[in-house]
């Protein structure tokens, strides 16, 4: 009998930064993700393109570690994109982010 792989949501609470002020990602330009995050799809994203940024941010919220989110996500852009991210990301992830970061849902 084989063991099931752990859920990608395992430990998600520990991956959320303690405040939006820590997010220091770029507001423009291209981001190249490490292979451990972009192993099955594009690894290069244009942060200035809303569609590419949305894909990047959803990927980071779902699979990135805290340091990845801090490095690649911009707080103002995350707030701006949050209504769309909420519709595309696992409900549990959204609930945790909104409970840990006051004002994100507003």
C-alpha positions in Angstrom: 0.0 0.0 0.0 1.4 3.4 -0.9 1.0 6.5 1.2 -1.0 9.4 -0.1 1.0 12.6 -0.9 0.4 15.4 1.5 -2.1 18.1 0.5 -0.6 21.2 -1.0 -2.7 23.0 1.6 -0.7 21.3 4.4 1.1 24.0 6.5 -0.4 26.9 4.5 -1.0 29.0 7.6 2.8 28.9 8.3 3.5 30.2 4.8 1.5 33.4 5.2 3.5 36.5 6.0 2.6 38.2 9.3 1.8 41.5 7.5 1.4 42.9 4.0 4.2 45.4 4.8 6.7 42.5 4.4 5.7 41.9 0.8 8.5 43.4 -1.3 7.8 42.0 -4.7 8.2 44.0 -7.9 5.4 46.3 -9.3 6.7 45.8 -12.8 9.1 43.8 -14.9 9.5 40.0 -15.2 9.8 37.5 -12.4 11.6 34.1 -13.0 10.5 31.5 -10.5 12.7 28.7 -9.3 12.0 25.2 -10.7 10.5 24.0 -7.4 7.6 26.4 -8.0 7.4 26.3 -11.8 8.1 22.7 -12.5 5.0 22.0 -14.7 4.3 25.3 -16.4 5.7 28.7 -17.2 8.4 29.9 -15.0 8.6 33.5 -16.2 5.8 36.1 -15.5 5.3 39.7 -16.4 4.2 41.4 -13.2 2.8 44.4 -15.2 0.4 42.1 -17.1 -2.7 41.6 -14.9 -3.4 38.1 -16.3 0.2 36.9 -15.8 0.3 38.5 -12.4 -2.9 36.8 -11.3 -1.5 33.4 -12.3 1.7 34.2 -10.5 0.0 35.3 -7.3 -2.4 32.4 -7.2 0.5 30.0 -7.7 2.5 31.6 -4.9 -0.5 31.6 -2.4 -1.1 27.9 -3.2 2.4 26.6 -3.4 5.0 29.2 -2.4 6.8 29.4 0.9 6.6 32.5 3.0 9.9 33.8 1.6 8.6 33.3 -1.9 5.5 35.4 -1.2 7.6 38.1 0.4 10.0 38.2 -2.5 7.6 38.0 -5.4 4.3 39.6 -4.3 3.7 43.4 -4.0 1.2 44.4 -1.3 -0.6 47.0 -3.3 -1.0 44.7 -6.3 -2.2 41.9 -4.1 -4.9 44.1 -2.6 -5.9 45.3 -6.1 -6.0 41.7 -7.4 -7.6 40.2 -4.3 -11.2 40.1 -5.5 -10.1 38.0 -8.5 -7.7 35.9 -6.5 -10.5 35.0 -4.1 -12.4 33.4 -6.9 -9.5 31.3 -8.1 -7.8 30.1 -5.0 -8.8 27.4 -2.5 -11.4 28.7 0.0 -9.3 27.5 2.9 -6.3 29.5 1.7 -8.4 32.6 1.2 -9.9 32.2 4.7 -6.5 31.9 6.3 -5.1 34.9 4.5 -8.0 37.0 5.4 -8.0 36.0 9.0 -4.3 36.6 9.4 -4.1 39.9 7.4 -6.7 42.3 8.6 -8.2 44.5 5.9 -7.2 42.3 3.0 -10.8 41.3 2.4 -12.2 44.9 2.7 
